[in-house]
Each structure stands twice: as structure tokens, then as C-alpha cells.
Amino acid sequence: MEASILGLIYEEPQYGYQLEKTIEGWGMRNWTTIGFSSIYYVLKKLEKKELVSSKLEKVEGKPSRKVFTITDLGRETMAGKIRDLLSWNKKIISPIDLGLAYLNYLPPEEVINCLENYTESAQGRIKFLESSVKTQEELGAPYYVVALFSRPLATLKTEIAWVEEFIEKIKKEENL
């Protein structure tokens, strides 16, 4: 979460509400976990770590707002975070894994039904991601922005293929 906010401030100085609008505009909640209520908490943490600095900006007819700017230490820290994020495969915890761990508590027919529902729900996400890739390409977005939608799309398609193979394995093992 810190890297998400720090990256946005790296791009340009921003105030809290502006960060929320940028997060919405970029569709960031599709690929990062940051809630509106977390933004100010993270900003305080970044400022305490001296990764960002802030100054009050007066706006005519409105209350002053605190604008955050990345510091040199923040730039160094962000570069390190990017290197780490791009270099190492990290464990991803998926809720389906917990279901798989205990699927033997359900009848095989019900497990198959659940997995078919899972696949169906994933199809909706696939349509969204395909549409997002197409939109970003049509807008001439940089390749790395398109990648924010094409990578999860590829992952999801692979997962659906695995689920479909697993359903077939259950049917074979259970003689269904």
C-alpha cells in the first residue's frame, strides 16, 4: 500500500483527495489493495519515515490542503521497492486454496457445482479485463499500463483452465 501511494506522489505532488481521484481514474483498485480511508493513514506513515514532505496550500474560497511531495529518500526507497516487486515471485494467498484444503467435507457433485460457479464468476472478470486491455490500447496507453490488465487476464485464463481440468479429475476419480 505504501508503494502505491509513494508511486503516485513520485509522479507528481498530490493532496489526499487528489490521490483518491487518481486511484479511481487509473482503476488501481483492480490491481492494488488501497481503500479511501487508508490514504491519509499511509500519507502520515510516509511523512513520518521522511519519504514524503508536505506543505499547506491555500486555495481561494476553500480550506487549505496538505500537498505531499516525494523526498530524495522517498525516490530511493521507491526504486528499491520497484526492484523488489519486479524481481521476486511472492506467495499469493487466494481464498480458493482454503476451499480446496477442505473440499472433502462436501459431496463431489457439490464441489463440482461450486467450481463451475467459480469459473462462471471468473468469466465476468475476464470480460472486464479484456475490455480494459482494449480500451487502454485504443487510448494509446503505455505498454506498462496495458500490462496492469493483461497480466491478471492471462493469470485468470490459466486459472480457469486449471479449474476445468480439476473438475474433470474429480469426475474421473469419483466416477461421475
C-alpha positions in Angstrom: 0.0 0.0 0.0 2.8 2.4 0.8 4.4 1.8 -2.6 1.1 2.5 -4.3 0.8 6.0 -2.7 4.5 6.7 -2.9 4.4 5.9 -6.6 1.6 8.3 -7.2 3.4 11.1 -5.3 6.6 10.2 -7.2 4.6 11.0 -10.4 3.6 14.5 -9.1 2.9 16.2 -5.7 -0.7 15.5 -4.6 -3.1 16.0 -1.8 -5.2 13.3 -0.2 -8.4 13.7 -2.1 -6.5 14.1 -5.4 -4.8 10.8 -4.7 -8.2 9.2 -4.3 -9.3 10.6 -7.7 -6.1 9.4 -9.3 -6.6 5.9 -7.8 -10.1 5.8 -9.2 -9.1 7.2 -12.6 -6.3 4.7 -13.0 -8.5 1.8 -12.0 -5.9 1.0 -9.3 -8.3 -0.9 -7.1 -8.2 -3.7 -9.8 -4.5 -4.4 -9.0 -3.8 -3.0 -5.6 -5.5 -3.0 -2.2 -5.9 0.6 -1.1 -9.1 1.9 0.4 -10.1 5.5 0.6 -9.8 5.5 4.4 -6.2 4.2 4.1 -4.8 7.0 2.1 -4.4 9.5 4.9 -3.0 6.8 7.2 -0.4 5.9 4.6 0.5 9.5 4.0 1.2 10.0 7.7 3.4 6.9 7.7 5.3 8.1 4.7 5.8 11.5 6.1 7.0 10.1 9.5 9.6 7.9 7.6 10.6 11.1 5.7 9.7 9.6 2.3 7.4 12.5 1.6 7.2 16.0 2.8 4.1 18.2 3.0 3.2 21.8 2.9 -0.2 23.6 3.2 -1.5 25.0 0.0 -4.1 27.8 0.2 -7.0 27.5 -2.2 -9.2 30.6 -2.7 -12.6 30.1 -1.2 -11.7 26.6 0.2 -9.9 25.3 3.2 -6.1 24.8 2.9 -5.0 21.4 1.8 -1.8 19.5 2.6 0.1 18.7 -0.6 2.6 15.9 -0.4 5.9 15.7 -2.4 8.3 12.8 -2.6 11.7 13.4 -1.0 15.1 12.1 -2.3 14.9 9.3 0.3 11.4 8.5 -1.0 12.7 8.3 -4.6 15.5 5.9 -3.4 13.0 3.9 -1.4 10.5 3.6 -4.3 13.3 2.5 -6.7 14.2 -0.3 -4.2 10.5 -1.3 -3.8 10.1 -1.4 -7.6 13.2 -3.6 -8.0 11.9 -5.9 -5.3 8.4 -6.1 -6.7 9.7 -6.9 -10.2 12.4 -9.3 -9.2 10.8 -11.8 -6.8 7.8 -14.1 -7.1 5.9 -13.7 -3.9 3.4 -16.0 -2.4 -0.1 -15.0 -3.3 -2.9 -16.2 -1.0 -6.1 -17.0 -2.8 -9.3 -17.8 -0.9 -9.9 -20.7 -3.2 -7.0 -22.5 -1.7 -8.7 -22.7 1.7 -11.8 -24.2 -0.1 -9.5 -26.7 -1.8 -8.0 -27.7 1.5 -11.4 -28.7 2.9 -13.3 -29.7 -0.2 -13.5 -33.3 1.0 -16.2 -32.1 3.5 -18.6 -31.6 0.6 -20.1 -34.2 -1.7 -18.1 -34.3 -5.0 -21.2 -33.1 -7.0 -21.4 -30.0 -4.8 -17.7 -29.4 -5.2 -18.1 -29.5 -9.0 -21.0 -27.2 -8.8 -19.0 -24.7 -6.7 -16.1 -24.8 -9.0 -18.3 -24.3 -12.1 -19.7 -21.2 -10.3 -16.2 -20.1 -9.6 -15.4 -20.4 -13.3 -18.5 -18.6 -14.3 -17.8 -15.7 -11.9 -14.2 -15.5 -13.3 -15.6 -15.2 -16.8 -17.2 -11.9 -15.8 -13.8 -10.6 -14.6 -12.2 -11.8 -17.8 -14.6 -9.8 -19.9 -13.8 -6.7 -17.8 -10.1 -7.2 -18.2 -10.3 -7.9 -21.9 -12.4 -4.7 -22.3 -9.8 -2.8 -20.2 -6.9 -4.0 -22.3 -8.7 -3.0 -25.4 -9.6 0.4 -24.0 -6.1 1.1 -22.8 -4.6 0.1 -26.2 -7.1 2.3 -28.0 -6.2 5.2 -25.8 -2.6 4.6 -26.7 -1.6 3.9 -23.1 2.0 2.9 -22.4 2.7 -0.8 -22.5 3.2 -1.0 -18.8 -0.3 0.4 -18.2 -1.8 -2.2 -20.6 0.2 -4.8 -18.6 -1.7 -4.0 -15.4 -4.7 -5.5 -17.1 -3.2 -8.1 -19.5 -1.1 -9.9 -16.8 -4.1 -10.6 -14.5 -6.1 -11.6 -17.6 -3.5 -14.2 -18.6 -3.3 -15.4 -15.0 -7.1 -15.7 -14.7 -7.4 -17.6 -18.0 -4.7 -20.0 -16.8 -6.6 -20.5 -13.5 -9.8 -21.2 -15.3 -8.1 -23.8 -17.4 -6.7 -25.4 -14.2 -10.2 -25.4 -12.5 -11.7 -27.0 -15.6 -9.0 -29.8 -15.6 -9.6 -30.2 -11.8 -13.3 -30.7 -12.4 -12.6 -33.4 -14.9 -10.2 -35.1 -12.4 -12.9 -35.1 -9.7 -15.4 -36.6 -12.2 -12.9 -39.3 -13.1 -11.8 -40.0 -9.5 -15.4 -40.1 -8.3 -16.8 -41.9 -11.4 -19.2 -39.1 -12.1 
